[in-house]
Every structure is written in structure tokens, then in C-alpha cells.
Amino acid sequence: MIVIENVSKSFRPAGGGSPNQVLRSVSLKVPSQCVYGLIGPGASGKSVLLKMIVGLLKPDAGRIVVEDKDVTAASDLELQQMRLRFGMLFQNNALFDHLTVRDNIAFPLRRLTNLPEDEIQRKVEDRLSAVNLPGFGDRMPSGLSGGQKKRVGVARATITQAPIVLYDEPAAGLDPITSQKIFETLRDEQRSSGSTVVMVSSDLDRLLTVTDRVGMMYRGRLIFDGTTAEAKASAEPYVRQFVHGLVEGPL
């Protein structure tokens, strides 16, 4: 389970001036083995919250507890150990341009484990098959389409079989058909591994086909937290507008 308690965060502009408060007393719980979707307008704090869950950013106030461990109070060494429990797909895929697809996917295992190379290669081939890219191991990222890069990112994020996986805009920039395939792949991965998944996405039509629960961020606050069905039926104006595209005033 992931527990976020009264988390706030501000950033001071590089040129000085008043701090920009990105998160305002956010509290929510993500149950174990749940697919949780974080939605909301741009710059509402979704990606910042993801980075805090994995300990890449620290809140100004509040705390985050992951599997009974307080991420916000952890030392650098403790964070390093905790991150063995995470997989993460970044918004820009973060593939290494100078490495082949195979070496990109193998990178977390080589960095975090002492597995023999033949076992690593077996796991890489298994991941390539799982994301429908068999035979792509020797290709370079520059030779892949946007959808293929996303699938390589999914393979790398899941190769350690981490119990918690975070996805930041996993279908950004993809056409609707490719986007749906990506979300189906993510859901299949979660079902096969039993992992806890938190994903940020602006592609609501497809995101809401795979989530169990949804949280909506608005101006740094969590204004909705409930099941996917409850999100679709919500009478809260901003939730209705965002989920259904209804024009009820500016977001």
C-alpha cells in the first residue's frame, strides 16, 4: 500500500520571487495490487507526486509511506534499497540512445542485481515477447517508432518484477490505437505480476479502461479519490468536465 499524508511542495523560481506551490496538503491511499490513475490538468502536481513516491523529490510537509516504510524520512542508502521495489516509466521514455533495445531493457538488472548474464538475457527475451517486440533486441532506439519506444520502456520498467510500478504519461504522443495497445499491455503486466501501479495520463478514454481507482488533481489539491465508476458518475463539476469533456467553465 502507498499512503500519502498531507503532502505539500513549493518550488522557488530560478530568477527569484515568490515560491510556486505545486502540492497543497494532498492525502490519498493506493491499495496493494491496485491500478491507480492520477488525472487532472497540466501543472496540477501529478508528476511531482510520482517523483515523491519514489523519493526523487522530498515534500516540504507531510509524509509518504510505501509498504510500511517512510520514504520521506529515509536516508540515501535506505532510499537506494527501497527503489529496488520500484519500476518506473518516465514521460520521455528515457532510453539510452547509445544502447541497443536489449541493453536498455537489461540495464536495471545489470545495475541492481548480480544475476548471471545468461539469466539476464533470458529475462530480456521474455520481456520483449511480453510487449510484442520479439526479435527487436539488436535494434537501436533511433530506429523505433514512438509506440515501440514506449513498449521498450514498459519492458525495462517491469523487468525487475518490482511490486510497485509508476508510469508517467505512458501513451503521450501516440495515436489512439497504439495508445490502447499500450494501456492493455500495462494492465496485462499488472495482472500477471500482481503489482501496485500508479499511472499519470492525459489519455482518459483509454486510461479509464484499465484503472481500478482514480484521483484527480486540480491546482495542487486532490479534489477526487474513488473508484473508476465513481469518477465517471461524479457530480463534482471539475471532475465531470475533465472526465467527460463537458464545457462547464475553464479549468
C-alpha positions, 0 to 999 in steps of 0.5 A: 500500500502507498499512503500519502499524508498531507503532502505539500511542495513549493518550488522557488523560481530560478530568477527569484520571487515568490515560491510556486506551490505545486502540492497543497496538503494532498492525502490519498491511499493506493491499495496493494495490487491496485491500478491507480490513475492520477488525472487532472490538468497540466501543472496540477502536481501529478508528476511531482507526486510520482517523483515523491513516491519514489523519493526523487523529490522530498515534500516540504510537509507531510509524509509518504509511506510505501509498504510500511516504510517512510520514504520521506524520512529515509536516508540515501542508502535506505532510499537506494534499497527501497527503489529496488521495489520500484519500476518506473516509466518516465514521460520521455521514455528515457532510453539510452540512445547509445544502447541497443533495445536489449541493453536498455531493457537489461540495464536495471538488472545489470545495475541492481542485481548480480544475476548471471548474464545468461539469466539476464538475457533470458529475462530480456527475451521474455520481456520483449515477447511480453510487449510484442517486440520479439526479435527487436533486441539488436535494434537501436532506439533511433530506429523505433517508432514512438509506440515501440519506444514506449513498449521498450520502456514498459519492458525495462520498467517491469523487468525487475518484477518490482511490486510497485510500478509508476508510469508517467504519461505512458501513451503521450504522443501516440495515436489512439490505437497504439495508445490502447495497445499500450494501456492493455499491455500495462494492465496485462503486466499488472495482472500477471505480476500482481503489482501496485501501479500508479499511472499519470495520463492525459489519455482518459478514454483509454486510461479509464479502461484499465484503472481500478481507482482514480484521483484527480488533481486540480491546482495542487489539491486532490479534489477526487479519490474513488473508484473508476465508476465513481469518477465517471458518475461524479457530480463534482463539476471539475471532475465531470468536465475533465472526465467527460469533456463537458464545457462547464467553465475553464479549468 
